[in-house]
Amino acid sequence: MIKFLIKGLVRDRSRSLFPLLTVAIGVFLTVVFYCWMQGIVGDMLQTTARFEAGHVKVMSRAYAREADQIPNDLALLGAGKLLDELRRDHPSLTWTSRIRFGGLLDVPDEKGETKAQAPVAGLAVDLLSHSSSEPGILNLAGGLVRGRLPRQRGEILVSDDLAGRLGLELGGTVTLIGSSMYGSLITANFTLAGTIRFGVQAIDRGMMVADLEDVRLALDMQDAAGEVLGFLHGGFYDDVQAGRLAGAFNALPRKADDPFSPVMETLRQQSGLGDMVDMMNTVVGALVAIFVLAMCVVLWNAGLMGNIRRYGEIGVRLAMGEAKGRVYRSMIAESLILGFIGSLIGTALGLVLAYVLQANGINFGSLFEKATLLMSTSMRARVTPVSFVIGFVPGLLATAAGASIAGLGLFKRQTSRLLKELEA
């Protein structure tokens, strides 16, 4: 029976071409949009994890409540011991200590007077240890524009945009003006080793990357760290694994009333990312539902027109004694065959475009000049295993629903009128 239906569809193009194109276009748009949204969400999560949140983050309880304000006066003490314990108890993650800080970057002239100043957001990471994973996590070598990576104490990297605005020269001295862990005013001199561009507008406007020990000395934070970040070895965030790890860590017996006791948060629990990701997933689901509804309406109309044109054929089949239910089921089977073939074509074309967008991306830098979100200026799609099957949901569902609705008119046919229709 299936072979018979396929032959009929192949020989009668007017019966199959329009529904096939409708399904293919709808599935194509569904696949491309899904991969595009996955790329945007994945890029936002990865960028936030690399520069700010990690896949999990350990902070003091007091620091966690005010994390957006970067309260280094509430930093973790004894960070070295805590880091060793995390590496011992959870070897499936890469652990690293960081300090985020802010201040003014002062550029002196030949006489030592201030030539230029600008606010700077600082990130202190382990740059000089041979076993450090930070240069790879932050992709420092790939983002280097001028100069080189720091090789000795007192050397820093500055975002290329900030260096251009301040007129900084490689090898020149800059002064960081800020506050220590205890609130006192500090000044610390650094040497510019290189400039860098991360491809994230919110960071590239004014970022300074320094070695962790240099910043500890400057901010009077010996053996302290604002945050200890953990990264899953797979490179991608796994909410189930991260949530299990955070739950086990937070369940350890500690003083509940101690504001400096450590607490672990997952990536989704920080900065409202969980709500944002859930909202984007809802948007994807809503769009797929809209595509299904639109294709159902189009295919319903196409089915009605097809049934009118096939009026005589259906009449002959009923006159020969074929049950209405059997005819109805064969019409739905035809639609499922068209839906499957159209879904294959649409999925294949959608994946081709998605792979192109994943490899090349589209630069939206001009739209993010004043953005504060940690998102790359070059947006890319991301092909996942779900991308290969997501199009079959609207493809098969829409064709089956359209044919089911259009075929309901079949049951209104009166067998007593068939002979008169056939004579005509």
C-alpha positions as CSV (number, residue, x, y, z in Angstrom):
1,M,0.0,0.0,0.0
2,I,2.8,2.4,0.9
3,K,4.5,1.7,-2.5
4,F,1.2,2.4,-4.3
5,L,0.8,5.7,-2.5
6,I,4.4,6.8,-3.3
7,K,3.9,6.0,-7.0
8,G,0.7,8.1,-7.0
9,L,2.5,11.0,-5.4
10,V,5.4,10.8,-7.8
11,R,3.2,10.6,-10.9
12,D,0.9,13.4,-9.8
13,R,3.1,16.4,-9.0
14,S,0.2,18.8,-8.5
15,R,-0.8,16.6,-5.6
16,S,2.6,16.5,-3.9
17,L,4.8,19.4,-5.1
18,F,3.1,22.3,-3.1
19,P,2.8,20.4,0.2
20,L,6.4,19.2,-0.2
21,L,7.7,22.7,-0.7
22,T,5.6,24.0,2.2
23,V,7.0,21.4,4.6
24,A,10.6,21.8,3.4
25,I,10.5,25.6,3.8
26,G,8.9,25.4,7.3
27,V,11.4,22.7,8.5
28,F,14.3,24.7,7.0
29,L,13.3,27.8,8.9
30,T,12.8,25.8,12.1
31,V,16.2,24.1,12.0
32,V,18.1,27.3,11.1
33,F,16.3,29.3,13.9
34,Y,16.9,26.6,16.5
35,C,20.6,26.3,15.7
36,W,20.9,30.1,15.7
37,M,19.2,30.4,19.1
38,Q,21.4,27.5,20.5
39,G,24.4,29.4,19.3
40,I,23.4,32.7,20.9
41,V,22.5,31.0,24.2
42,G,25.6,28.8,24.1
43,D,27.9,31.7,23.3
44,M,26.4,33.8,26.2
45,L,26.9,31.0,28.6
46,Q,30.4,30.2,27.5
47,T,31.5,33.8,27.5
48,T,30.0,34.4,30.9
49,A,31.6,31.3,32.2
50,R,35.0,32.2,30.9
51,F,35.2,35.8,32.1
52,E,32.9,35.9,35.1
53,A,31.0,32.9,36.5
54,G,32.8,29.7,35.6
55,H,30.7,26.5,35.4
56,V,30.6,26.7,39.2
57,K,31.8,29.4,41.5
58,V,32.9,29.3,45.2
59,M,32.6,32.6,47.1
60,S,32.0,33.6,50.7
61,R,28.3,33.9,51.7
62,A,28.6,37.6,52.1
63,Y,30.4,38.1,48.8
64,A,27.7,36.0,47.0
65,R,25.0,38.3,48.2
66,E,26.7,41.4,46.7
67,A,28.7,39.7,43.9
68,D,27.6,42.3,41.3
69,Q,29.4,45.0,43.3
70,I,32.6,43.0,43.5
71,P,33.0,43.4,47.3
72,N,36.7,42.4,47.8
73,D,36.4,43.3,51.4
74,L,34.3,40.1,51.7
75,A,36.7,37.9,49.8
76,L,37.6,34.3,50.7
77,L,40.6,34.0,53.1
78,G,42.8,31.0,53.0
79,A,42.2,30.6,49.3
80,G,45.2,28.4,48.7
81,K,44.0,25.7,51.1
82,L,40.5,25.9,49.7
83,L,41.8,25.6,46.1
84,D,43.9,22.5,47.1
85,E,40.8,20.9,48.7
86,L,38.7,21.5,45.6
87,R,41.3,20.0,43.3
88,R,41.6,17.0,45.5
89,D,37.9,16.3,46.1
90,H,36.6,17.3,42.6
91,P,39.3,16.4,40.1
92,S,36.8,16.3,37.2
93,L,36.9,20.1,37.1
94,T,39.6,22.6,36.5
95,W,39.8,25.0,39.5
96,T,41.4,28.5,39.5
97,S,41.4,31.5,41.8
98,R,40.5,35.0,40.6
99,I,40.1,38.5,41.8
100,R,37.9,41.0,40.0
101,F,38.6,44.6,40.8
102,G,38.1,48.1,39.5
103,G,39.9,51.5,39.6
104,L,41.5,54.2,37.5
105,L,44.3,53.6,35.1
106,D,46.7,56.5,35.1
107,V,49.1,57.2,32.3
108,P,52.0,59.5,33.2
109,D,53.9,61.7,30.8
110,E,57.7,62.3,30.6
111,K,57.6,64.4,33.7
112,G,55.6,61.9,35.7
113,E,52.5,64.0,35.6
114,T,49.1,62.5,34.6
115,K,48.7,62.5,30.8
116,A,45.5,60.5,30.6
117,Q,43.2,58.5,32.9
118,A,40.3,56.1,32.4
119,P,38.2,53.7,34.5
120,V,39.3,50.1,34.2
121,A,37.7,46.8,35.0
122,G,40.5,44.4,36.2
123,L,40.8,40.7,36.2
124,A,43.5,39.0,38.2
125,V,44.3,35.4,37.1
126,D,47.3,33.1,37.3
127,L,49.4,34.1,34.3
128,L,52.9,33.0,35.2
129,S,52.5,29.4,36.5
130,H,53.5,26.8,34.0
131,S,50.6,24.6,35.0
132,S,48.0,27.4,34.8
133,S,44.9,26.9,32.6
134,E,43.9,30.5,32.6
135,P,45.7,31.6,29.4
136,G,43.8,28.8,27.6
137,I,40.4,29.5,29.3
138,L,40.6,33.2,28.4
139,N,42.2,32.5,25.0
140,L,44.8,35.2,25.7
141,A,47.2,34.1,22.9
142,G,44.4,34.1,20.3
143,G,43.2,37.6,21.3
144,L,46.6,39.2,21.4
145,V,46.7,42.3,19.1
146,R,50.1,43.8,20.0
147,G,53.0,42.8,22.1
148,R,53.2,39.5,24.0
149,L,51.8,37.7,27.1
150,P,53.2,38.7,30.5
151,R,56.4,36.7,31.3
152,Q,57.4,38.2,34.6
153,R,55.9,40.0,37.7
154,G,54.5,43.4,37.2
155,E,53.4,43.0,33.5
156,I,49.8,43.3,32.4
157,L,47.6,43.2,29.4
158,V,45.1,45.9,28.5
159,S,42.3,45.9,26.0
160,D,43.4,47.3,22.7
161,D,40.5,49.8,22.6
162,L,41.5,51.2,26.0
163,A,45.1,51.3,25.0
164,G,44.2,53.3,21.9
165,R,42.2,55.8,23.8
166,L,44.9,56.4,26.4
167,G,47.8,56.4,23.9
168,L,49.6,53.5,25.7
169,E,52.9,52.3,24.3
170,L,54.2,48.8,24.8
171,G,56.7,48.7,27.6
172,G,55.3,51.8,29.1
173,T,54.4,52.2,32.8
174,V,50.8,52.7,34.0
175,T,49.5,53.2,37.5
176,L,46.4,51.5,39.0
177,I,44.6,53.7,41.5
178,G,42.0,51.8,43.6
179,S,41.2,50.6,47.0
180,S,42.6,47.7,49.0
181,M,40.7,44.9,50.6
182,Y,40.5,47.0,53.8
183,G,39.2,50.1,52.0
184,S,42.5,52.1,51.9
185,L,43.7,54.0,48.8
186,I,46.3,52.1,46.8
187,T,48.5,52.9,43.9
188,A,50.5,50.2,42.0
189,N,52.7,50.5,38.9
190,F,52.6,48.0,36.1
191,T,54.3,47.5,32.8
192,L,52.3,47.1,29.6
193,A,53.3,43.8,27.9
194,G,50.6,43.7,25.3
195,T,47.1,44.7,24.2
196,I,44.3,42.2,23.6
197,R,40.8,42.0,22.1
198,F,38.4,39.4,23.4
199,G,35.6,40.0,20.9
200,V,33.2,40.9,23.7
201,Q,32.2,44.6,23.5
202,A,31.4,44.9,27.2
203,I,35.0,43.7,28.1
204,D,36.9,45.3,25.2
205,R,35.8,48.8,26.3
206,G,38.2,48.8,29.3
207,M,39.7,45.6,30.6
208,M,43.0,45.0,32.4
209,V,44.4,41.5,32.9
210,A,47.1,41.1,35.6
211,D,48.8,38.3,37.4
212,L,47.0,37.1,40.6
213,E,50.0,37.5,42.9
214,D,50.7,41.1,41.7
215,V,47.1,42.1,42.4
216,R,47.1,40.4,45.8
217,L,50.2,42.4,46.7
218,A,48.6,45.6,45.4
219,L,45.2,45.2,47.1
220,D,46.6,43.7,50.3
221,M,44.9,40.4,49.7
222,Q,47.6,37.9,50.6
223,D,46.3,34.3,50.3
224,A,42.8,35.7,49.5
225,A,40.6,35.4,46.4
226,G,37.3,37.0,45.5
227,E,36.2,33.8,43.7
228,V,37.3,30.3,43.0
229,L,36.0,29.1,39.6
230,G,35.5,25.5,38.4
231,F,35.3,24.5,34.8
232,L,34.0,21.1,33.6
233,H,36.6,19.3,31.5
234,G,34.3,18.8,28.6
235,G,34.3,22.5,27.9
236,F,30.5,22.9,27.9
237,Y,28.2,23.6,30.8
238,D,26.2,20.7,32.2
239,D,23.5,22.0,34.5
240,V,22.8,18.6,36.0
241,Q,26.4,17.8,36.9
242,A,27.1,21.4,38.1
243,G,23.9,21.3,40.2
244,R,24.8,18.0,41.8
245,L,28.3,19.2,42.6
246,A,27.0,22.5,44.2
247,G,24.4,20.7,46.2
248,A,27.0,18.3,47.6
249,F,29.5,21.1,48.4
250,N,26.8,23.3,50.1
251,A,25.6,20.3,52.2
252,L,28.9,20.0,54.0
253,P,28.8,21.0,57.7
254,R,29.7,24.6,58.1
255,K,28.8,27.5,60.3
256,A,25.5,28.8,58.9
257,D,25.9,32.1,60.6
258,D,29.5,32.7,59.3
259,P,29.3,35.3,56.5
260,F,32.8,34.2,55.3
261,S,32.1,30.5,55.0
262,P,32.3,29.3,51.4
263,V,29.2,28.7,49.2
264,M,29.1,27.3,45.7
265,E,26.8,28.5,42.9
266,T,26.2,27.1,39.4
267,L,26.4,29.2,36.2
268,R,22.6,29.3,35.9
269,Q,22.2,30.6,39.5
270,Q,24.3,33.7,38.8
271,S,23.3,37.0,37.3
272,G,19.8,35.8,36.4
273,L,21.2,33.6,33.6
274,G,18.8,30.8,34.4
275,D,15.7,32.9,33.8
276,M,17.2,34.3,30.6
277,V,18.0,30.8,29.2
278,D,14.5,29.6,30.2
279,M,13.0,32.6,28.4
280,M,15.0,31.9,25.2
281,N,14.0,28.2,25.3
282,T,10.4,29.3,25.6
283,V,10.8,31.6,22.6
284,V,12.2,28.7,20.6
285,G,9.3,26.4,21.6
286,A,6.8,29.2,20.7
287,L,8.3,29.7,17.3
288,V,8.2,26.0,16.5
289,A,4.5,26.0,17.5
290,I,3.9,29.0,15.3
291,F,5.6,27.2,12.3
292,V,3.4,24.1,13.0
293,L,0.2,26.2,13.1
294,A,1.1,28.1,10.0
295,M,2.0,25.0,8.0
296,C,-1.2,23.3,9.3
297,V,-3.3,26.1,7.9
298,V,-1.5,26.1,4.5
299,L,-1.6,22.3,4.2
300,W,-5.2,22.2,5.3
301,N,-6.1,24.6,2.4
302,A,-3.9,22.5,0.1
303,G,-5.7,19.4,1.2
304,L,-9.1,20.9,0.6
305,M,-8.1,21.9,-2.9
306,G,-6.6,18.5,-3.6
307,N,-9.7,16.8,-2.4
308,I,-11.9,18.9,-4.7
309,R,-9.6,17.9,-7.6
310,R,-9.7,14.3,-6.6
311,Y,-13.5,14.3,-6.1
312,G,-14.0,11.7,-8.8
313,E,-11.2,9.5,-7.7
314,I,-12.5,9.3,-4.1
315,G,-16.0,8.7,-5.4
316,V,-14.8,5.7,-7.5
317,R,-13.0,4.2,-4.5
318,L,-16.1,4.6,-2.3
319,A,-18.3,3.1,-5.1
320,M,-16.1,0.1,-5.3
321,G,-16.8,-0.6,-1.7
322,E,-13.7,0.9,0.0
323,A,-14.5,2.0,3.5
324,K,-14.4,5.8,4.2
325,G,-12.1,5.1,7.2
326,R,-9.6,3.3,4.9
327,V,-9.7,6.2,2.4
328,Y,-9.2,8.7,5.2
329,R,-6.3,6.7,6.6
330,S,-4.6,6.5,3.2
331,M,-4.9,10.3,2.8
332,I,-3.2,10.7,6.1
333,A,-0.5,8.2,5.1
334,E,0.1,10.2,1.9
335,S,0.6,13.3,4.0
336,L,3.0,11.6,6.3
337,I,5.1,10.4,3.4
338,L,5.2,14.0,2.0
339,G,6.0,15.3,5.5
340,F,8.8,12.9,6.0
341,I,10.4,13.6,2.6
342,G,9.9,17.4,3.0
343,S,11.4,17.2,6.5
344,L,14.5,15.4,5.2
345,I,15.0,18.1,2.5
346,G,14.3,21.0,4.9
347,T,16.6,19.5,7.6
348,A,19.4,18.9,5.1
349,L,19.2,22.5,3.8
350,G,18.9,23.9,7.3
351,L,21.9,22.0,8.6
352,V,24.0,23.2,5.7
353,L,23.2,26.9,6.4
354,A,23.6,26.3,10.2
355,Y,27.1,24.8,9.6
356,V,28.1,27.8,7.5
357,L,26.9,30.1,10.3
358,Q,28.6,28.0,12.9
359,A,31.9,28.3,11.0
360,N,31.8,31.9,10.0
361,G,29.2,33.7,12.1
362,I,27.8,37.2,11.6
363,N,29.4,40.3,13.1
364,F,26.9,42.4,15.1
365,G,29.6,44.6,16.7
366,S,27.9,47.9,15.8
367,L,24.8,46.8,17.7
368,F,26.7,46.1,20.9
369,E,28.7,49.3,21.3
370,K,27.0,50.1,24.6
371,A,25.9,46.6,25.6
372,T,26.7,45.2,29.1
373,L,25.9,41.6,28.3
374,L,28.8,39.2,28.0
375,M,28.2,38.2,24.4
376,S,30.6,37.9,21.5
377,T,30.2,40.5,18.7
378,S,30.4,37.7,16.2
379,M,27.3,35.5,16.6
380,R,27.4,31.9,15.4
381,A,24.9,29.1,15.1
382,R,25.5,25.9,17.0
383,V,24.5,22.5,15.5
384,T,23.6,20.0,18.3
385,P,22.2,16.4,18.1
386,V,18.7,17.8,18.5
387,S,19.2,19.9,15.4
388,F,19.0,16.7,13.3
389,V,15.5,15.8,14.5
390,I,13.9,19.1,15.6
391,G,12.5,19.7,12.1
392,F,10.6,16.5,12.0
393,V,8.2,17.6,14.7
394,P,6.7,20.5,12.7
395,G,7.1,18.6,9.4
396,L,5.2,15.5,10.3
397,L,2.8,17.1,12.8
398,A,1.7,19.8,10.4
399,T,1.1,17.5,7.4
400,A,-0.8,15.0,9.5
401,A,-2.9,17.7,11.1
402,G,-3.6,19.4,7.8
403,A,-4.6,16.2,6.0
404,S,-6.7,15.1,9.0
405,I,-8.7,18.3,9.0
406,A,-9.1,18.5,5.2
407,G,-10.1,14.8,5.0
408,L,-13.0,15.2,7.4
409,G,-15.2,16.2,4.5
410,L,-14.9,12.7,3.2
411,F,-17.3,11.4,5.8
412,K,-20.0,13.8,4.5
413,R,-20.1,12.1,1.1
414,Q,-23.4,10.3,0.4
415,T,-22.9,6.9,-1.2
416,S,-26.4,7.2,-2.9
417,R,-25.1,10.1,-5.0
418,L,-21.9,8.3,-6.2
419,L,-23.6,6.8,-9.3
420,K,-25.0,10.1,-10.4
421,E,-21.6,11.8,-10.0
422,L,-19.9,9.0,-11.9
423,E,-22.4,9.3,-14.8
424,A,-21.6,13.0,-15.0
